[in-house]
Amino acid sequence: MVFSELFRQGRFEVPWHQRYYDWSADHVRALLQDIDDAIKEGRDCYFLGAIMLVENGENQWKINDGQQRMITISLICSVLCRRFIEESYSSQRVGLALQMLFDLSGNQCCTPDSAEEYVPRITPPKNDMMRYKQMIRGNTIGSNGLLTTAWFEIEKFFSPMSLEKVELYFDFLLQKLEIAYLRIPYHVDPNAIYETINCRGKPLEDLDLIRNYFYSHFSETDDSEKMNSVHDGLERVRITIPHTRKASDYLRCHLQCKYGFLPKDDFYRKVREVIRNQKDKSHDKKESSTNYVFNLIQQLATPENLQLFKVITASSPDPEFIRAFEVASGTTNSLRNLTVFLRELNSYKVSLPLVFAILICYMRETDGRKKKRIARIANRNLHRLATFILRTAFAAPKFEPSHFETEFSNYAQNITCSHNLPDENFAQFLQNCDRTAFGILNDSRFKSAMLEKGQMTGAVRVRHFLVGVNSKLQPDAKLINERQCSIEHIFPKSPKHWVGWPEFKDVDQSDWIQRIGNLTLMGVADNKPGEKYNGSFTKKCQSYLDSSIKLTRKLGEHDYWSPDKIIEREEEMVEYATDVWTFK
C-alpha cells in the first residue's frame, strides 16, 4: 500500500525490546537520494520494502520490523512541514504533513500552533521519545544523538531545493512511496515470523542487484535479439566467474577501469549513479539508456576481459597466457616476471584495476611488433607496481589499501580510456602516490624503515618477503612452490622450548620471535624432526643444512643463534630485499 495510507491507519509503537533509532547519516542520505532519483526518472512508485506490524488494540500497532524507515519518513515529513510553514503557512500540504505526523482524521482541522496538543502517530523507544516529540512539534532540538544527525541531514538535503521541487518531493511521498506490510494478529508469535523472514533465503549481493538493474532497462517489447544478447552476456559472466563474490570483484574492477573509483561499500548505488551521469554527458544525444546499457554489457561480457580477470586472480594462472606474455616481453628466464608479479599482487586487491588495465592494453594489440613493445612496457609497469605495493606492505606500520584505492582506480581509467600504455608517466604516478604515503621508494628510507620496524607478521606477507630474498641467493628460486612452504621461526615461538636457548635468557624473548632475521622457509620436502627439534639451535642446524632453500641452508653456517645474529641477518636480508624490489 501507499505509505501515507498506512500512517493514517492509527498509532504505532516501537516495542521496548527493539533497538533505538540507529540509522547513520549515510543511511538517511541514501534514502533521500533514492527517492529523489525515482522522482527524476519519472517512476510510478518507490518501493520502501516490507514492514511487520503486530496488533496492539484498535487502530494501534507495535512495529516489529521497520521502525528505522517509519521514523525516518516521519522526520522527512516534519522537515518538509517546517519548510511549507516558512514559505506559505496556509499551504494545504502543511495539513497533510501534520496528518502524517499526528493521530488526526482526514477532515479534522489542524494547525501547527496546536501541535503540542496532538498525539504523535509513532512512539519511539524510551531514550528517543522526548527528542522525537520535540522534533515533530517544531521545537528546538539538541545536537547529540542519531535522531538529531538524521534531522540535520534531511535539512541539509532540502535546504538548496526550490519550493517547487520540495512540493514535488512531498507529493511523491504521499502518493507514490509504497510498502508491503505484514499484519500480525495479537495471538500470533511475531518473533517466530520475524525469524523466518530474516533467516531464510540468501541476501542479495552487489552482483545480483546490478544484474537486476541492467535487466530493468529492457522489456519484452524490445528487440528479442538484443534481449537474448543481454541475457547471454550476463550469463557468460556468471558461468565464466561462477563465484558470486569474485564475479562482483570483476564487475567492480571492470567498471572502475571504465569510470574511475567506485567505493565498495556503496558500489551498487554508485554504479547506477555513474551510468546515469555518463549517459547524460554522452555526445550522442540520440542514444537511448537501453542502448547505452546494452553496449556496456557487451563490453563486460567480452571473453577476453573475462579470461584476463581469471588469469590475474587465479592461484595458478593460465600457463599459455603467461608463456606468451613472457616471450613477448623477453622475460622468460627472468627471476622477476609476470608469474612473480601476479603471485605478489594477487594478495592486494587494491592493485587489481591497474593490473587489469595494463594487461588489457597488451591483449588488445594485434600488431606483432607493437605487441612486443607493449609487453615490455607492461612488464616494467607491473614490476614498479609490485615494488611499490610490496615495499609498502613490508615497511609501513600497517598496509592501508584506502590510501591508494582512489588514485589506482582513476589511473586505471586513464590507461583504459587512452588506449595507450604509459611508461615513465606510470613511474611518476607511483612516485607521487609514494610521496603522499611513506616515501619507501627511496632505498635509504626503505632500509631504515625496515630495520626500525624489525618485525614482520602475516603469513602471506612473510612468504612474499622470504621467497623474494631467497631469489637473490638462489637463481632457480622460481621452482619453489611458495604456497607449500612453511614459515620457520629459528628461535621458537613456544615458551616451553626456550630453555635450550641460553643466548636469549637475558632479553624479552617475545620481542625476537617475529623479527625479520628470525624467519625463514622450510620446503615441502625438507626434513623437520619432531618435538625435540626446537630444543636448541644445534638440533635445528642439520635440517637447515639439508633444506632445498638456500636462504635456510645458509643458517647452517652459524654455530649459535642470538639476538645479535638476528640483527646481523636482518641487515643482510634488507639489503637483498632492496635489490629485489627495486624501482626502475
C-alpha positions as CSV (number, residue, x, y, z in Angstrom):
1,M,0.0,0.0,0.0
2,V,0.9,3.7,-0.2
3,F,3.0,4.6,2.8
4,S,0.8,7.6,3.7
5,E,-2.3,5.4,3.9
6,L,-0.5,3.2,6.4
7,F,0.3,6.1,8.6
8,R,-3.3,7.3,8.7
9,Q,-4.5,3.9,10.0
10,G,-3.7,4.7,13.6
11,R,-0.8,4.8,16.0
12,F,2.4,2.9,16.1
13,E,4.7,2.0,19.0
14,V,8.2,0.6,18.9
15,P,8.3,-2.3,21.5
16,W,10.6,-1.9,24.5
17,H,12.9,-4.7,23.4
18,Q,13.7,-3.1,20.0
19,R,16.9,-1.2,19.5
20,Y,16.9,2.6,19.4
21,Y,17.0,4.6,16.2
22,D,20.3,3.7,14.7
23,W,20.4,4.9,11.1
24,S,23.6,6.7,10.3
25,A,23.8,9.9,8.1
26,D,24.8,7.6,5.2
27,H,21.6,5.6,5.5
28,V,19.5,8.7,5.6
29,R,21.3,10.3,2.6
30,A,20.8,7.0,0.7
31,L,17.1,7.0,1.2
32,L,16.7,10.7,0.4
33,Q,18.7,10.3,-2.8
34,D,16.9,7.1,-3.9
35,I,13.5,8.8,-3.7
36,D,14.9,11.8,-5.5
37,D,16.2,9.5,-8.3
38,A,12.8,7.9,-8.6
39,I,11.2,11.3,-9.0
40,K,13.7,12.5,-11.6
41,E,13.3,9.2,-13.5
42,G,9.5,9.6,-13.5
43,R,8.8,6.3,-11.8
44,D,5.3,5.3,-10.8
45,C,6.4,4.3,-7.3
46,Y,9.3,3.8,-5.0
47,F,9.2,0.6,-3.0
48,L,10.5,1.0,0.5
49,G,10.4,-2.7,1.5
50,A,8.4,-4.7,3.9
51,I,7.2,-3.7,7.4
52,M,5.8,-6.0,10.1
53,L,3.1,-4.7,12.4
54,V,1.5,-6.5,15.4
55,E,-2.0,-5.8,16.6
56,N,-2.0,-3.9,19.9
57,G,-5.6,-2.7,20.2
58,E,-8.0,-0.9,18.0
59,N,-6.0,1.1,15.4
60,Q,-2.8,0.6,17.4
61,W,0.2,-1.4,16.3
62,K,3.6,-2.5,17.5
63,I,6.4,-2.1,14.9
64,N,8.1,-5.5,14.9
65,D,10.2,-4.6,11.8
66,G,10.5,-1.3,10.0
67,Q,10.9,1.4,12.8
68,Q,14.0,2.9,11.1
69,R,12.2,3.6,7.9
70,M,8.9,4.7,9.5
71,I,10.7,7.2,11.8
72,T,12.9,8.5,9.0
73,I,10.0,9.1,6.7
74,S,8.2,10.9,9.6
75,L,11.3,13.1,10.1
76,I,11.3,13.9,6.4
77,C,7.6,14.9,6.6
78,S,8.4,17.1,9.6
79,V,11.3,18.9,7.9
80,L,9.1,19.5,4.9
81,C,6.2,20.7,7.1
82,R,8.5,23.4,8.6
83,R,9.6,24.4,5.1
84,F,6.0,24.8,4.0
85,I,5.2,26.9,7.1
86,E,8.2,29.2,6.3
87,E,7.1,29.6,2.7
88,S,3.4,29.6,2.9
89,Y,1.5,29.0,6.2
90,S,-1.8,28.4,4.5
91,S,-0.5,25.6,2.3
92,Q,-2.7,22.5,2.2
93,R,0.5,20.5,2.4
94,V,1.0,21.7,6.0
95,G,-2.2,19.9,7.0
96,L,-1.3,16.8,5.1
97,A,2.1,16.7,6.7
98,L,0.5,17.1,10.2
99,Q,-1.8,14.2,9.5
100,M,1.2,12.0,8.7
101,L,2.9,13.0,12.0
102,F,-0.1,13.1,14.4
103,D,-3.2,11.0,15.0
104,L,-5.6,13.3,13.2
105,S,-8.5,12.4,11.0
106,G,-8.6,13.5,7.3
107,N,-11.4,16.0,7.9
108,Q,-10.1,17.3,11.2
109,C,-9.0,20.9,11.2
110,C,-5.3,21.1,12.3
111,T,-2.7,23.8,12.6
112,P,1.0,23.9,13.6
113,D,0.1,26.1,16.6
114,S,-1.8,23.2,18.2
115,A,0.9,20.6,17.7
116,E,1.6,20.4,21.4
117,E,-2.0,19.0,21.9
118,Y,-1.8,16.4,19.2
119,V,-0.8,12.7,19.8
120,P,2.2,11.6,17.7
121,R,1.4,8.6,15.4
122,I,4.8,7.0,16.3
123,T,6.1,6.3,19.8
124,P,9.8,5.6,19.5
125,P,11.8,3.7,22.2
126,K,12.1,5.4,25.6
127,N,15.5,7.0,25.0
128,D,14.4,8.6,21.7
129,M,10.8,9.5,22.7
130,M,11.3,13.0,24.1
131,R,13.7,14.2,21.3
132,Y,11.4,12.8,18.6
133,K,8.3,14.6,20.0
134,Q,10.2,17.9,20.2
135,M,11.3,17.5,16.6
136,I,7.9,16.8,15.0
137,R,6.3,19.6,17.1
138,G,8.7,22.2,15.7
139,N,10.6,22.8,18.9
140,T,14.3,23.5,19.3
141,I,16.4,20.3,19.3
142,G,19.8,19.5,20.6
143,S,22.9,18.5,18.7
144,N,23.5,14.9,20.0
145,G,22.2,11.5,19.0
146,L,21.4,9.7,15.8
147,L,17.9,11.2,15.5
148,T,19.4,14.7,15.5
149,T,22.0,13.6,13.0
150,A,19.2,12.3,10.7
151,W,17.3,15.6,11.2
152,F,20.2,17.8,10.2
153,E,21.0,15.5,7.2
154,I,17.4,15.9,6.0
155,E,17.5,19.7,6.4
156,K,20.8,19.8,4.5
157,F,19.3,17.8,1.7
158,F,16.3,20.1,1.2
159,S,17.9,23.4,2.0
160,P,19.1,24.2,-1.5
161,M,15.9,23.0,-3.2
162,S,13.4,25.4,-4.6
163,L,9.8,25.3,-3.1
164,E,8.5,23.8,-6.3
165,K,10.9,20.8,-6.0
166,V,10.2,20.4,-2.3
167,E,6.5,20.3,-3.1
168,L,7.1,17.7,-5.8
169,Y,9.1,15.6,-3.4
170,F,6.4,15.8,-0.7
171,D,3.7,14.9,-3.2
172,F,5.7,11.8,-4.3
173,L,6.0,10.7,-0.6
174,L,2.2,11.0,-0.2
175,Q,1.2,9.4,-3.4
176,K,3.9,7.0,-4.7
177,L,6.0,5.8,-1.7
178,E,4.9,2.2,-1.3
179,I,5.5,-0.6,1.2
180,A,4.4,-4.2,1.7
181,Y,3.2,-4.8,5.2
182,L,2.6,-7.9,7.2
183,R,-0.2,-7.5,9.7
184,I,0.2,-10.0,12.6
185,P,-2.9,-10.7,14.9
186,Y,-2.1,-10.2,18.6
187,H,-2.4,-14.0,19.3
188,V,0.3,-15.0,16.9
189,D,4.0,-15.0,18.0
190,P,5.6,-12.3,15.9
191,N,9.2,-13.3,16.7
192,A,8.7,-16.7,15.1
193,I,7.5,-15.0,11.9
194,Y,10.3,-12.4,12.1
195,E,13.0,-15.1,12.4
196,T,11.5,-17.0,9.4
197,I,11.6,-13.9,7.2
198,N,15.1,-12.8,8.2
199,C,16.8,-16.2,8.5
200,R,15.6,-17.8,5.2
201,G,16.9,-17.2,1.8
202,K,20.2,-15.6,0.7
203,P,20.9,-11.8,0.9
204,L,21.4,-10.2,-2.5
205,E,25.0,-9.5,-3.4
206,D,26.0,-6.4,-5.5
207,L,26.2,-8.7,-8.5
208,D,22.5,-9.7,-8.2
209,L,21.5,-6.0,-7.7
210,I,23.5,-4.8,-10.6
211,R,22.2,-7.6,-12.9
212,N,18.7,-6.7,-12.0
213,Y,19.4,-3.0,-12.7
214,F,20.8,-3.9,-16.1
215,Y,17.7,-6.0,-16.9
216,S,15.4,-3.2,-15.8
217,H,16.4,-1.3,-19.0
218,F,14.8,-4.0,-21.2
219,S,11.3,-5.2,-21.7
220,E,9.5,-7.9,-23.7
221,T,8.6,-5.2,-26.3
222,D,12.3,-4.6,-27.1
223,D,14.1,-6.3,-29.9
224,S,14.2,-10.0,-28.9
225,E,17.6,-10.4,-30.4
226,K,19.0,-7.7,-28.3
227,M,17.4,-9.1,-25.1
228,N,18.8,-12.5,-25.8
229,S,22.2,-11.0,-26.3
230,V,22.0,-9.2,-23.0
231,H,20.9,-12.3,-21.2
232,D,23.6,-14.4,-22.8
233,G,26.2,-11.8,-21.9
234,L,25.3,-11.7,-18.2
235,E,25.1,-15.4,-18.1
236,R,28.6,-15.6,-19.6
237,V,29.8,-13.5,-16.7
238,R,28.1,-15.8,-14.2
239,I,29.4,-19.0,-15.9
240,T,33.0,-17.8,-16.5
241,I,33.3,-16.5,-13.0
242,P,30.9,-18.7,-11.0
243,H,31.9,-17.5,-7.5
244,T,29.4,-14.6,-6.7
245,R,31.9,-12.6,-4.6
246,K,34.6,-12.9,-7.3
247,A,32.1,-12.0,-10.0
248,S,31.3,-8.9,-8.1
249,D,35.0,-8.1,-7.9
250,Y,35.2,-8.5,-11.7
251,L,32.3,-6.0,-12.2
252,R,33.9,-3.5,-9.8
253,C,37.3,-3.9,-11.5
254,H,36.0,-3.6,-15.0
255,L,33.7,-0.6,-14.2
256,Q,36.4,1.2,-12.3
257,C,38.7,0.9,-15.3
258,K,35.8,2.5,-17.3
259,Y,34.5,5.1,-14.9
260,G,37.1,5.5,-12.2
261,F,36.9,4.8,-8.4
262,L,33.7,3.2,-7.2
263,P,33.6,2.6,-3.4
264,K,33.0,-1.0,-2.4
265,D,30.6,-0.1,0.5
266,D,28.3,1.8,-1.8
267,F,29.1,0.0,-5.1
268,Y,25.6,-0.7,-6.4
269,R,24.3,2.8,-5.8
270,K,27.4,4.4,-7.4
271,V,27.1,2.2,-10.4
272,R,23.6,3.4,-11.1
273,E,24.6,7.0,-10.5
274,V,27.7,6.9,-12.7
275,I,25.9,5.1,-15.6
276,R,23.1,7.7,-15.5
277,N,25.6,10.6,-15.4
278,Q,27.7,9.1,-18.2
279,K,24.6,8.8,-20.3
280,D,23.6,12.4,-19.6
281,K,27.1,13.5,-20.7
282,S,27.1,11.4,-23.9
283,H,27.7,13.3,-27.1
284,D,25.3,11.0,-28.8
285,K,22.0,12.5,-27.7
286,K,20.1,10.0,-29.8
287,E,21.5,7.0,-27.9
288,S,18.9,5.7,-25.5
289,S,19.6,4.4,-22.0
290,T,18.7,1.0,-23.3
291,N,21.4,1.1,-26.0
292,Y,24.0,2.6,-23.5
293,V,23.4,-0.3,-21.1
294,F,23.4,-2.8,-23.9
295,N,26.8,-1.7,-25.1
296,L,28.1,-1.7,-21.6
297,I,27.0,-5.3,-21.1
298,Q,28.7,-6.3,-24.4
299,Q,32.0,-4.9,-23.0
300,L,31.6,-6.5,-19.6
301,A,30.9,-9.9,-21.2
302,T,33.7,-9.8,-23.7
303,P,35.5,-13.2,-23.5
304,E,39.0,-11.6,-23.4
305,N,38.0,-9.4,-20.5
306,L,36.6,-12.3,-18.5
307,Q,39.6,-14.6,-19.3
308,L,42.1,-11.9,-18.3
309,F,40.4,-11.4,-15.0
310,K,40.5,-15.1,-14.4
311,V,44.3,-15.1,-15.2
312,I,45.2,-12.3,-12.8
313,T,43.1,-13.6,-9.9
314,A,43.8,-17.3,-10.2
315,S,46.1,-19.0,-7.7
316,S,47.6,-20.8,-10.7
317,P,47.4,-18.5,-13.8
318,D,46.9,-20.0,-17.3
319,P,50.4,-21.2,-18.3
320,E,49.7,-20.4,-22.0
321,F,48.9,-16.8,-21.3
322,I,52.0,-16.5,-19.0
323,R,54.3,-18.1,-21.6
324,A,53.0,-15.9,-24.4
325,F,53.5,-12.7,-22.4
326,E,57.0,-13.6,-21.1
327,V,58.1,-14.5,-24.7
328,A,56.7,-11.2,-26.0
329,S,58.3,-9.2,-23.1
330,G,61.6,-11.1,-23.3
331,T,61.4,-12.1,-19.6
332,T,61.2,-15.9,-20.0
333,N,64.4,-16.5,-17.9
334,S,64.0,-13.5,-15.6
335,L,63.5,-14.0,-11.9
336,R,61.1,-11.1,-11.9
337,N,58.5,-11.8,-14.5
338,L,54.7,-12.0,-14.8
339,T,54.4,-15.2,-12.8
340,V,56.0,-13.5,-9.8
341,F,54.2,-10.2,-10.2
342,L,50.8,-11.9,-10.3
343,R,51.6,-14.0,-7.3
344,E,52.7,-11.0,-5.3
345,L,49.9,-8.6,-6.4
346,N,47.1,-11.2,-6.1
347,S,47.2,-10.7,-2.3
348,Y,46.4,-6.9,-2.7
349,K,43.0,-6.3,-4.4
350,V,43.7,-2.6,-4.4
351,S,46.1,-3.2,-7.4
352,L,43.5,-5.2,-9.4
353,P,42.2,-2.3,-11.6
354,L,45.8,-1.3,-12.5
355,V,46.9,-4.8,-13.3
356,F,43.8,-5.3,-15.4
357,A,44.2,-2.0,-17.3
358,I,47.9,-2.7,-18.0
359,L,47.4,-6.2,-19.3
360,I,44.2,-5.4,-21.4
361,C,46.4,-3.0,-23.4
362,Y,48.7,-5.8,-24.2
363,M,45.9,-8.3,-25.0
364,R,44.1,-5.9,-27.4
365,E,47.1,-5.1,-29.5
366,T,47.1,-7.2,-32.7
367,D,50.2,-5.9,-34.4
368,G,53.1,-8.3,-33.5
369,R,55.9,-5.7,-33.3
370,K,53.7,-3.3,-31.3
371,K,52.6,-6.1,-29.0
372,K,56.2,-6.9,-28.0
373,R,56.8,-3.2,-27.2
374,I,53.7,-3.0,-25.1
375,A,54.6,-6.3,-23.3
376,R,57.9,-4.8,-22.3
377,I,56.3,-1.6,-21.0
378,A,53.6,-3.7,-19.2
379,N,56.3,-5.8,-17.6
380,R,58.1,-2.7,-16.3
381,N,54.9,-1.2,-15.0
382,L,54.0,-4.4,-13.2
383,H,57.5,-4.6,-11.7
384,R,57.1,-1.0,-10.5
385,L,53.6,-1.6,-9.1
386,A,54.8,-4.8,-7.3
387,T,57.8,-2.9,-5.9
388,F,55.6,-0.1,-4.6
389,I,52.9,-2.4,-3.1
390,L,55.3,-4.9,-1.5
391,R,57.7,-2.3,-0.1
392,T,54.8,-0.5,1.4
393,A,53.4,-3.7,2.8
394,F,56.8,-4.7,4.3
395,A,57.8,-1.3,5.7
396,A,54.6,0.6,6.6
397,P,53.3,0.3,10.2
398,K,50.0,-1.0,8.6
399,F,49.1,-1.5,5.0
400,E,46.0,0.6,4.2
401,P,44.6,0.0,0.7
402,S,42.3,3.0,1.2
403,H,45.5,5.2,0.9
404,F,45.8,4.3,-2.8
405,E,42.4,3.0,-3.9
406,T,41.0,6.1,-5.4
407,E,44.3,7.0,-7.2
408,F,44.8,3.5,-8.5
409,S,41.3,3.2,-9.9
410,N,41.3,6.6,-11.5
411,Y,44.7,6.0,-13.2
412,A,43.4,2.6,-14.4
413,Q,40.6,4.5,-16.0
414,N,43.1,6.9,-17.7
415,I,45.0,3.9,-19.2
416,T,41.8,2.2,-20.4
417,C,40.3,5.3,-21.9
418,S,43.5,6.5,-23.6
419,H,44.3,3.0,-25.1
420,N,47.9,4.0,-24.6
421,L,50.1,2.3,-22.0
422,P,52.3,4.9,-20.2
423,D,55.9,4.1,-19.2
424,E,57.8,6.9,-17.4
425,N,54.5,8.6,-16.6
426,F,53.4,5.5,-14.7
427,A,56.6,5.5,-12.7
428,Q,56.0,9.2,-11.9
429,F,52.4,8.4,-10.9
430,L,53.6,5.7,-8.4
431,Q,56.3,8.1,-7.0
432,N,53.5,10.7,-6.4
433,C,51.5,8.1,-4.6
434,D,54.6,7.2,-2.5
435,R,55.2,10.8,-1.5
436,T,51.7,11.1,-0.1
437,A,52.2,7.8,1.8
438,F,55.5,6.6,3.2
439,G,58.3,7.5,0.8
440,I,59.6,3.9,0.7
441,L,60.6,4.0,-3.0
442,N,63.7,5.8,-1.7
443,D,66.2,3.0,-1.0
444,S,67.7,4.6,2.1
445,R,64.2,5.3,3.6
446,F,63.1,1.8,2.8
447,K,66.1,0.2,4.5
448,S,65.8,2.4,7.6
449,A,62.0,1.8,7.8
450,M,62.5,-2.0,7.6
451,L,65.3,-2.1,10.2
452,E,63.4,0.3,12.5
453,K,60.2,-1.9,12.3
454,G,62.2,-5.1,12.7
455,Q,59.3,-7.4,13.0
456,M,57.0,-8.8,10.2
457,T,53.7,-10.5,10.6
458,G,51.1,-12.0,8.3
459,A,51.8,-15.3,6.6
460,V,51.3,-14.1,3.1
461,R,53.5,-11.0,3.6
462,V,56.2,-13.0,5.3
463,R,56.3,-15.7,2.5
464,H,56.5,-13.0,-0.2
465,F,59.4,-11.4,1.6
466,L,61.3,-14.6,2.2
467,V,60.8,-16.0,-1.3
468,G,61.9,-12.7,-2.8
469,V,65.0,-12.5,-0.7
470,N,65.8,-16.1,-1.5
471,S,65.6,-15.3,-5.2
472,K,68.8,-13.2,-4.8
473,L,70.7,-16.2,-3.4
474,Q,69.2,-19.0,-5.5
475,P,68.6,-18.4,-9.2
476,D,66.3,-21.4,-9.5
477,A,64.0,-20.0,-6.8
478,K,61.2,-19.8,-9.3
479,L,60.9,-23.6,-8.9
480,I,59.9,-23.2,-5.2
481,N,56.2,-23.6,-4.6
482,E,55.6,-20.7,-2.2
483,R,52.2,-22.0,-1.0
484,Q,53.7,-25.3,0.0
485,C,56.5,-23.7,2.1
486,S,56.1,-23.3,5.8
487,I,57.3,-20.3,7.8
488,E,60.0,-21.3,10.2
489,H,60.9,-19.3,13.4
490,I,64.5,-20.1,14.1
491,F,64.2,-19.0,17.8
492,P,61.0,-21.0,18.6
493,K,57.6,-19.4,19.3
494,S,56.6,-21.6,22.2
495,P,58.0,-20.7,25.7
496,K,58.3,-24.4,26.5
497,H,61.2,-24.6,24.1
498,W,63.2,-21.6,25.3
499,V,65.2,-23.5,27.9
500,G,67.8,-24.7,25.4
501,W,68.4,-21.2,24.0
502,P,70.7,-19.5,26.6
503,E,71.6,-16.6,24.4
504,F,68.0,-15.3,24.9
505,K,67.9,-15.7,28.6
506,D,68.6,-12.0,29.5
507,V,66.2,-10.5,26.9
508,D,62.4,-10.3,26.4
509,Q,62.2,-13.5,24.2
510,S,58.8,-12.5,22.7
511,D,60.4,-9.4,21.1
512,W,62.6,-11.6,18.9
513,I,60.2,-14.3,17.6
514,Q,58.7,-12.3,14.7
515,R,61.9,-10.4,13.8
516,I,62.8,-10.5,10.1
517,G,66.1,-12.0,10.9
518,N,64.5,-14.9,12.9
519,L,62.3,-16.0,10.0
520,T,63.0,-18.5,7.2
521,L,61.2,-21.0,5.0
522,M,61.1,-24.8,5.1
523,G,60.3,-26.5,1.8
524,V,57.7,-29.2,1.5
525,A,60.5,-31.9,1.2
526,D,62.7,-30.5,4.0
527,N,63.2,-32.8,6.9
528,K,61.7,-31.3,10.1
529,P,62.1,-33.6,13.2
530,G,59.5,-33.8,16.0
531,E,59.2,-32.3,19.5
532,K,62.9,-32.3,20.3
533,Y,63.6,-30.3,17.1
534,N,63.1,-27.0,18.9
535,G,65.3,-27.9,21.9
536,S,68.3,-25.9,20.7
537,F,69.8,-24.2,17.6
538,T,72.3,-27.1,17.2
539,K,69.4,-29.6,16.9
540,K,67.9,-27.5,14.1
541,C,71.1,-27.0,12.1
542,Q,71.1,-30.3,10.3
543,S,67.6,-29.7,8.9
544,Y,68.7,-26.3,7.8
545,L,71.7,-27.7,6.0
546,D,69.5,-30.2,4.2
547,S,66.9,-27.6,3.1
548,S,66.1,-27.2,-0.6
549,I,66.0,-23.4,0.1
550,K,69.4,-21.6,0.1
551,L,68.2,-18.9,2.4
552,T,67.6,-21.6,5.0
553,R,70.8,-23.6,4.2
554,K,72.9,-20.5,5.0
555,L,71.7,-20.8,8.6
556,G,73.8,-23.9,9.0
557,E,76.9,-21.7,8.7
558,H,76.3,-20.4,12.2
559,D,77.5,-22.1,15.4
560,Y,74.9,-20.5,17.7
561,W,71.8,-18.2,17.5
562,S,71.4,-15.0,19.4
563,P,69.7,-11.5,19.2
564,D,73.0,-10.2,17.7
565,K,72.8,-12.9,15.0
566,I,69.2,-11.9,14.2
567,I,70.1,-8.3,13.8
568,E,73.1,-9.1,11.6
569,R,70.9,-11.4,9.4
570,E,68.2,-8.7,9.3
571,E,70.5,-6.2,7.8
572,E,71.7,-8.6,5.2
573,M,68.1,-9.6,4.2
574,V,67.0,-6.0,4.0
575,E,69.9,-5.3,1.5
576,Y,68.7,-8.2,-0.6
577,A,65.1,-7.1,-0.4
578,T,66.1,-3.6,-1.6
579,D,67.7,-5.1,-4.7
580,V,64.8,-7.5,-5.4
581,W,62.1,-4.8,-5.1
582,T,64.0,-2.1,-6.8
583,F,62.2,0.8,-8.5
584,K,63.3,1.5,-12.1
